[in-house]
Amino acid sequence: MDKIKTNRDITTDIKLLIPDAALRRRMSHIVKTAVATAVECLDGVDTISSLDAIITATGWGCLEDSERFLRNFIVNNEKLLNPTPFIQSTFNTVGSQIALLKHNHCYNVTFVNRSHSFEDALLDAMMHIADGASNRILLGAFDEQTPSQHRIMERMGLFRNIQDGAGVVFTLITAQKSERSIARVTAIDFPNHGLTESECMKYASSDNAILLYNVFSRYGLFPIASAFCFAEAIDLIRQCKQEVIVYNEYLGATPTIVRLQCIG
């Protein structure tokens, strides 16, 4: 991992990150935020041309555009529908919009598998690196909340003891070590049952490893919260130079565990 950015890290004017005004106007809030975060992670639009793969992950997709299309569908009695919200509502919109900025026709795929989405995308990136299929991979995850979706989840009692959440994370993964390299993923697993903290620590290869266990109390309840924990792990490695274990178990689903180590 050479660099990682979240939507909370964006400091550059979005007009500079996405120069095409017409393209920018057509983007929904989540698409615009995700593309801007990706460009910020890459230090500029021009770097997109050098990517061998763009891999994204989402649990919910572009909810705002999906709701807008369905609302128009009902209000207009299924007539004279604007196709833009439907086109922009597909799960792979973010990955395709990033590629369109520099017309990059590289491997471009989106993983949608609830709380496993980010880990599945990460595993795919690791396999590409291991097989020598790609040298530079942009890996990202995004999810958004809408008022109607929040109300539904609230009625289900999911936000009684924890807040909601949403956001975007992007990281640049390279096959070769460089001066900017921070961490590397050394293990990823999908246990068939939940793990205690002590069981998670069995995945560590050193006694001083740091465990990030309670993902949702830190970042809110949403499918790709583990991607934010992954970003926190990289920051910890940058500061402490220690191994970090990230454990993710979303609403009783099959958990995931990722081990990251410092690149010395």
Backbone torsions as a table, in degrees:
resi	resn	phi	psi	omega
1	MET	NA	122.2	-179.2
2	ASP	-95.2	-33.0	-175.5
3	LYS	-159.8	149.7	177.1
4	ILE	-142.9	139.7	-179.1
5	LYS	-137.5	146.2	171.1
6	THR	-115.8	168.6	178.9
7	ASN	-62.6	-20.2	179.2
8	ARG	-77.8	-10.9	-177.7
9	ASP	-95.9	-4.0	-175.3
10	ILE	-68.4	122.8	179.2
11	THR	-119.9	-18.5	-177.8
12	THR	-82.7	146.8	175.9
13	ASP	-57.6	130.8	-176.5
14	ILE	-62.6	-24.6	178.0
15	LYS	-68.1	-27.4	176.7
16	LEU	-81.7	-31.7	179.6
17	LEU	-74.8	-36.6	177.6
18	ILE	-123.8	85.9	-172.1
19	PRO	-65.8	-30.4	-176.7
20	ASP	-72.8	105.7	-175.6
21	ALA	-64.4	-39.7	-179.5
22	ALA	-64.6	-42.3	178.1
23	LEU	-65.0	-39.5	-178.9
24	ARG	-64.4	-39.9	-178.3
25	ARG	-66.4	-31.9	-178.0
26	ARG	-79.0	-13.4	-176.4
27	MET	-81.0	139.5	171.4
28	SER	-75.0	175.0	-177.2
29	HIS	-60.7	-46.3	-176.9
30	ILE	-67.3	-39.4	179.6
31	VAL	-65.6	-44.3	179.6
32	LYS	-62.5	-44.0	179.8
33	THR	-64.0	-43.6	-178.5
34	ALA	-65.7	-45.3	179.9
35	VAL	-64.3	-42.2	178.6
36	ALA	-62.7	-40.7	178.5
37	THR	-64.3	-40.7	178.9
38	ALA	-63.3	-44.8	-179.9
39	VAL	-65.7	-40.0	177.0
40	GLU	-62.3	-39.6	178.6
41	CYS	-63.3	-34.4	-177.4
42	LEU	-89.1	0.3	-178.8
43	ASP	63.4	32.7	175.3
44	GLY	131.4	156.3	-177.5
45	VAL	-62.9	-37.9	-173.9
46	ASP	-60.2	-28.0	-178.4
47	THR	-66.9	-20.2	-179.7
48	ILE	-58.1	-33.4	-178.5
49	SER	-61.6	-26.7	-175.7
50	SER	-87.8	-2.1	-177.3
51	LEU	-75.9	139.8	175.5
52	ASP	-94.5	-17.5	-179.7
53	ALA	-159.4	144.9	173.3
54	ILE	-124.0	113.9	-176.5
55	ILE	-122.0	120.9	-178.9
56	THR	-120.7	163.1	-178.6
57	ALA	-142.5	144.3	176.2
58	THR	-155.9	147.4	176.7
59	GLY	-95.9	-35.0	-176.0
60	TRP	-112.2	-23.0	-178.7
61	GLY	78.3	-159.4	-176.3
62	CYS	-90.6	81.6	-173.5
63	LEU	-64.6	-39.8	-176.5
64	GLU	-59.9	-46.0	179.4
65	ASP	-68.7	-36.8	177.9
66	SER	-62.2	-44.7	179.8
67	GLU	-66.7	-39.2	179.8
68	ARG	-62.6	-43.3	179.6
69	PHE	-63.3	-45.5	-179.0
70	LEU	-66.7	-36.5	178.3
71	ARG	-64.7	-46.1	178.0
72	ASN	-63.6	-34.6	179.0
73	PHE	-59.0	-41.6	-178.4
74	ILE	-78.5	-48.0	-176.5
75	VAL	-61.8	-40.7	-177.1
76	ASN	-90.2	11.5	177.0
77	ASN	54.1	40.9	176.3
78	GLU	65.3	24.2	-179.3
79	LYS	-126.5	152.3	174.5
80	LEU	50.5	48.4	-178.0
81	LEU	-83.4	137.8	173.7
82	ASN	-77.7	120.5	-176.0
83	PRO	-75.7	-14.3	-174.4
84	THR	-57.4	-48.9	179.3
85	PRO	-58.5	-36.1	178.5
86	PHE	-67.6	-45.0	180.0
87	ILE	-61.1	-41.6	-176.8
88	GLN	-80.2	-7.9	-175.6
89	SER	-88.6	-10.2	-177.4
90	THR	-68.5	152.5	-174.2
91	PHE	-62.8	-30.6	-176.1
92	ASN	-90.0	12.5	-178.1
93	THR	-59.8	-44.3	-176.5
94	VAL	-62.6	-49.5	179.8
95	GLY	-60.0	-41.1	-179.0
96	SER	-70.1	-37.6	179.0
97	GLN	-65.7	-36.8	176.9
98	ILE	-62.8	-46.5	-179.5
99	ALA	-63.7	-36.7	-178.4
100	LEU	-64.1	-27.2	-178.1
101	LEU	-58.5	-33.3	178.6
102	LYS	-129.5	18.6	177.4
103	HIS	51.9	47.1	178.6
104	ASN	-88.9	121.1	-176.9
105	HIS	-100.6	31.6	-178.5
106	CYS	-73.2	175.9	174.1
107	TYR	-54.5	124.3	-173.8
108	ASN	-142.0	109.8	-174.9
109	VAL	-140.7	150.3	178.3
110	THR	-121.5	132.4	178.2
111	PHE	-100.6	128.7	178.2
112	VAL	-127.5	100.8	-176.8
113	ASN	-150.1	52.6	178.9
114	ARG	51.8	-127.3	-174.9
115	SER	-77.0	-8.2	178.0
116	HIS	-90.6	-4.1	-170.9
117	SER	-54.2	-49.8	-177.5
118	PHE	-65.9	-44.0	-179.0
119	GLU	-65.0	-35.9	176.5
120	ASP	-64.9	-42.3	178.0
121	ALA	-64.6	-41.0	178.1
122	LEU	-62.3	-42.9	178.9
123	LEU	-62.9	-41.2	177.5
124	ASP	-61.0	-43.5	178.5
125	ALA	-62.2	-42.7	178.9
126	MET	-62.0	-39.8	179.6
127	MET	-67.2	-38.0	177.6
128	HIS	-64.0	-42.3	178.8
129	ILE	-65.9	-45.5	-178.0
130	ALA	-63.6	-35.6	-178.8
131	ASP	-82.7	-7.7	-177.6
132	GLY	76.5	14.1	-178.4
133	ALA	-75.8	-26.1	-178.1
134	SER	-142.7	145.5	176.7
135	ASN	-107.2	-30.5	-178.9
136	ARG	-131.2	116.1	-176.4
137	ILE	-124.1	130.7	172.0
138	LEU	-94.8	116.2	-179.0
139	LEU	-112.3	129.5	-178.4
140	GLY	-144.8	164.7	177.2
141	ALA	-144.7	144.2	-179.1
142	PHE	-150.4	147.5	172.6
143	ASP	-154.3	147.1	176.8
144	GLU	-128.6	155.9	175.0
145	GLN	-108.5	142.9	171.5
146	THR	-121.7	156.8	-178.7
147	PRO	-56.1	-41.8	-178.0
148	SER	-67.9	-40.9	178.5
149	GLN	-66.2	-37.4	178.3
150	HIS	-62.9	-41.9	-179.8
151	ARG	-63.0	-41.1	-180.0
152	ILE	-62.9	-47.1	-179.1
153	MET	-67.6	-32.1	178.5
154	GLU	-67.9	-41.1	177.9
155	ARG	-64.3	-29.3	177.8
156	MET	-77.7	-4.5	177.5
157	GLY	80.8	17.1	-175.4
158	LEU	-78.8	-18.8	-177.4
159	PHE	-107.6	22.2	-178.5
160	ARG	-69.4	-42.0	-175.4
161	ASN	-114.0	5.2	-176.7
162	ILE	-152.8	149.6	-178.9
163	GLN	-82.3	165.1	175.3
164	ASP	-80.3	178.7	-178.9
165	GLY	-162.7	165.4	177.5
166	ALA	-169.2	165.9	177.2
167	GLY	156.2	-175.0	-175.7
168	VAL	-136.8	139.1	175.2
169	VAL	-135.3	134.7	173.4
170	PHE	-135.3	142.6	177.1
171	THR	-139.3	150.6	177.4
172	LEU	-101.6	122.3	179.6
173	ILE	-109.9	130.0	-179.9
174	THR	-124.0	152.0	-180.0
175	ALA	-77.2	-33.2	-178.1
176	GLN	-102.0	142.6	175.8
177	LYS	-70.0	140.0	176.9
178	SER	-135.2	178.4	179.1
179	GLU	-64.1	-24.2	-177.7
180	ARG	-90.1	-7.9	-177.0
181	SER	-63.3	135.7	-176.0
182	ILE	-111.4	-51.5	-172.5
183	ALA	-145.7	166.0	174.8
184	ARG	-136.5	147.7	176.2
185	VAL	-86.5	121.4	-177.6
186	THR	-107.8	-10.8	177.6
187	ALA	-162.5	145.2	172.5
188	ILE	-144.7	133.7	-174.7
189	ASP	-141.7	154.9	178.3
190	PHE	-124.9	80.9	-178.1
191	PRO	-60.6	153.9	-178.6
192	ASN	-89.9	9.1	176.3
193	HIS	-157.4	163.2	179.3
194	GLY	-65.0	151.7	-177.9
195	LEU	-118.2	144.1	171.8
196	THR	-80.5	170.8	179.2
197	GLU	-61.3	-40.9	-179.7
198	SER	-66.3	-34.8	177.4
199	GLU	-68.9	-36.2	177.1
200	CYS	-63.0	-38.3	-177.4
201	MET	-67.9	-14.5	176.3
202	LYS	-68.8	-18.0	177.5
203	TYR	-79.6	-13.9	-178.4
204	ALA	-74.1	146.2	177.3
205	SER	-102.7	0.1	178.3
206	SER	-138.4	156.2	-176.9
207	ASP	-74.1	-22.9	-176.3
208	ASN	-100.0	21.9	179.4
209	ALA	-65.3	148.5	178.7
210	ILE	-101.3	132.9	179.3
211	LEU	-107.2	124.5	171.8
212	LEU	-102.3	102.2	-167.5
213	TYR	-105.0	-50.0	-173.8
214	ASN	-92.9	78.0	-172.7
215	VAL	-60.5	-46.0	-168.2
216	PHE	-78.4	-25.2	175.0
217	SER	-71.2	-18.9	-178.1
218	ARG	-89.3	-37.9	-170.9
219	TYR	-125.4	-3.0	-179.0
220	GLY	98.8	166.0	-175.6
221	LEU	-92.2	102.1	173.3
222	PHE	-159.2	154.5	-168.5
223	PRO	-57.4	-37.4	-175.5
224	ILE	-100.5	26.6	177.0
225	ALA	-59.0	-30.3	180.0
226	SER	-64.1	-24.1	176.8
227	ALA	-67.4	-35.6	176.0
228	PHE	-69.3	-36.3	176.2
229	CYS	-66.0	-35.7	176.1
230	PHE	-62.1	-42.5	177.3
231	ALA	-64.2	-40.3	177.0
232	GLU	-62.5	-39.1	179.3
233	ALA	-61.3	-41.7	179.5
234	ILE	-66.1	-38.8	176.3
235	ASP	-64.2	-40.1	177.8
236	LEU	-63.2	-41.5	178.9
237	ILE	-64.9	-39.0	178.1
238	ARG	-61.6	-38.9	-176.5
239	GLN	-85.1	-44.4	-170.5
240	CYS	-102.4	-15.1	-178.8
241	LYS	59.0	34.3	-178.8
242	GLN	-117.4	158.8	175.8
243	GLU	-68.8	143.2	-179.5
244	VAL	-129.5	135.6	175.7
245	ILE	-110.1	128.3	178.6
246	VAL	-112.4	121.3	-179.1
247	TYR	-113.0	133.7	-176.6
248	ASN	-132.6	122.3	174.6
249	GLU	-139.6	107.2	-171.8
250	TYR	-103.7	113.1	174.0
251	LEU	50.3	42.4	176.1
252	GLY	79.2	3.8	178.3
253	ALA	-72.6	166.8	177.3
254	THR	-55.4	127.0	-175.4
255	PRO	-76.0	167.5	173.7
256	THR	-131.6	153.2	177.8
257	ILE	-141.4	133.5	-177.7
258	VAL	-127.1	135.2	177.1
259	ARG	-112.6	128.0	178.2
260	LEU	-120.3	143.9	179.0
261	GLN	-129.5	155.1	179.5
262	CYS	-72.1	141.9	173.3
263	ILE	-92.7	107.6	-175.4
264	GLY	-82.3	NA	NA
